[in-house]
């Protein structure tokens, strides 16, 4: 019996495609963000609020993933920015190849911000790199405040936690201080914002975060002048 | 339930490696799965079994090494596996420790058996599936 060491990533093919996307995004000075949450936490509502708040001159595009239907793309298209639905037909996450295919025909150098709404799922999307600059996890106060402990992978890998539906706090037993503590016990130093996509509360802080992240997005070495 | 896709990726590698080694048969594949990888080892074993069953790869064993989250203490340099979600250094009590591992989703090794004839004569049936047919949440 021979043992042959392999020592490679299981998802090396996905990682290879994601690395290609990441370098294209960097070349185009494009910030790509990957939004992840369980179904119904408010990713699409957050995107609606975001697109609504952005001037029409902004160079922003959205890819939205779902198992079935193009309902989300329809909801988001009314803001006038390019939106494309990725229907996975059963698969519970987006992978880098799906992003690569969805971007065919788009001129990336004409975009500054690409928002990807992943399939509603706190588990599977955490394993697949899409070439994004950052993952953002959305958790609604209608869920349990122990979600960060139950699903540590996604809270660990996300740069920002958005606690959504804060307008419901008086009506639900959600302990927001405990939720913040749980998130930071998995991911010390994690940034956390509280918003309500229904009332608009906190959306300004999210837009400021986005603006700051866009300015601070890793950029390639400056091109020679001229 | 993306473990079926993960199992399929593992089998793609096994097939590719097997083709490079005529005369040998892959009998076991070893993987490392970190607790921060987002992959459930039981679901992965199940998906792997289902995909291997009835194919020319059978019998093929999967050995999963589960990797805990590991932290390093910047004060006393102790490296430790995290228990009960506590990142506090068990040796000196430092609160702010540094993450060093636990998100592995890696192929570690293959075990091969030399064969008389590379062709087993068994009919090859490729079972591939990129599906995770239900959501893990919700």
Interface residues (C-beta under 8 A of the other chain):
Chain A: X1 X2 X3 X4 X5 X6 X7 X8 X9 X10 X11 X13 X14 X38 X39 X40 X67 X90 X91 X92 X93 X119 X120 X121 X122 X123 X124 X126 X127 X128 X149 X151 X152 X153 X154 X156 X157 X185 X186 X188
Chain B: X1 X2 X5 X6 X9 X10 X12 X13 X17 X24 X27 X31 X35 X36 X37 X38 X39 X40 X69 X85 X86 X87 X96 X99 X103 X105 X106 X107 X108 X109 X110 X111 X112 X113 X114 X130 X131 X132 X133 X134 X135 X136 X137 X138
